């Protein structure tokens, strides 16, 4: 049975198919195996103060593949902040307004010797009522059952009664990797 507009939809689909467009979902190329913590190094780069501003701070999170083969990591990995005794601190990733649960972000492949980076930013000044700031000694990235930790120098602040938050861009290759030509 034809409904109003169904012939228009059928014509549009026919035009797409005849013009060479595929309406079937494209498959993603397979990713390398997940990285283990033992084949990665984790670092923070202040970029010469690039992230510092009026009551704000940040860093570039850098993961480098030191292993013998390419591997992949989540583009939005889970981070944890810890005090000097490695006890967890209440710090949360800030979810952008209107994004819940958020877009699907595919893992990123890291070729041998390559790096992936993410820009992290947070409020560093005690600008909220209630003096709610924490000064982590370490930041840890969780990779499956493995963890990598590095010293962290700074303060994260937030409104009273809420954990301080940070933002983080998805990990991406740095510099952009171009495969060798055969």
N, C-alpha and C positions, 0 to 999 in steps of 0.2 A: 504494500500500500504506500502510495506516495503521500508525503506530508508536505505542507508548504515549506519551500526552501530545500527539500531533499534533492531535487533535480539540480539545483545550483551546487550543492555539496558534491554530488556525483560527478558533475562536469569539472569541478575544481580538481578532484582526485584523478580523473582521467587526464586532464591537462598536465598534472604533475608527473604522472607515470609516463605519459608520452614524451615529456620533455627531458626525460632521463633522471629525474629526481626519484630517489627511493623513499617510500613511506615506511619502510621497515627500519627498526632501530639499528644503529650502527654498533658494532662491538668495539669495546675498548681494547687496545693492545695489552697483552699480559704484562704485569709488573714483575720485576725481580722479587726474589724472596724478601721477607721482612728483615730489616737490619737487626743485628744483635748489638747490645751495648759494647761488647768487646771489640767490634770493628768500627766504632764511631768515637770521635772526640767531640766534646761539647765545650763551647767557649762563649763568652760575652764580650762584646766590643762596644765601648762607649762612643766610638766614632768621633773622638776628639771633642766631646761635649755637644754633638749635633742634636741630641734628644733633650738637652737641658733647657728649661725656660722658666717662665713665671709659675712657680710652685709645681712644675711638672718635670718629669725625668723619663728616661727610657734607656734601652740598650738594643743592640743587635744580637740576637741569639744565633749562634753559628754551629751547625752540625757538619762534620767532615767525615767522609768515608775513608778510613785507613785500611780497610780490608782488601782481600784479594779479588773480590767480585762485586758487581753492582748490587745494590739492595734498595729497599723502599721503606719509608716511614710515613706515618699519618701526617697529612699536611697541617692538621690542627692537633698537635700532640697535647697530652695532659701534662701540666706542670704542677709542682708542689713547692712551696716555700717552707724553709725550716730554720729554726734557731741554731745557736752554736752547738747545742747538744743533739742536733738532728731531730728535734721534736717538731711535728707539723704546726704551721701557723695558719690561722684563718685568713686566706686570701683567695679571691675568686676571679675567674675570667669574666669580664664584663660582656654580656650578650648585647649586641646592637639592638636598639629599639625596633620593634616590629619583626624581629627575626626569631621566631620560635616554632619549631625546634631548630630551624636554620637550614641552609642549603646543604646538600651532600657535597662534601669536599673530598675528592679522590686523593689517595696516597701519592707521594712524590718519589720518583726514583732518584737515587744518588749514585752516579757512576763512580768508579774507583778514583780516588784522589779529589773528587769534586766536593763542593759545599752546598748546603741549603741554608737559607737565612730567614729570619722572621724579625720584624720590628715590634718590639714591646714598648708600651708606654703606660705611665701611671701618674697619679697625683702624688707628689713627693713632699709638698708643704703641708704643715698642720693648719689648714684653712677651714676645717669643719669644726662645728661645736662638738665638744666632748673629747677632744684630743685623742682621736682614734687612729694611731699610727703604729705600724710594726716595722722592725728593722731586721729582715731576714739575714742569716749568715750564709745560707746556701739556697740555690734554686736547683731543683731536680726535675729531669724529664723522665716520664714513665714510658717505656717501650715494651709492651707485653708484660712479661714478668721481670724484665730487666730495668735498671735505673742508671742514670748518669747524673752526677752532681758536680757543681762548680761553686766556688765562693761567690757570694752576692754582696754588693756594697750599695746600700741605699735604704730609703724608707718609703713605704707605701701607706697612704692615708686615705681614710674614707669617712663617711658620716657615722655618727654615734649609733651603736646598736647594729651596724652592718659590717661585714668584712670589707677591708680595702679591696679595690679591684684593679685590674690591669687589662689592657687590650693587647691583642697579638694578631699580626697579619698571618695568613697561611704561609707555611714554609714554601720557598721557591728556590730554584737553583741560582747560585750566585758565583760567578757571573753566569748568565744564561749559557747552558751547555749546548754545543753544536757537535753532533757525532761526526767522527772522521769520515771523509768520503773514500769509498773503495777505489 
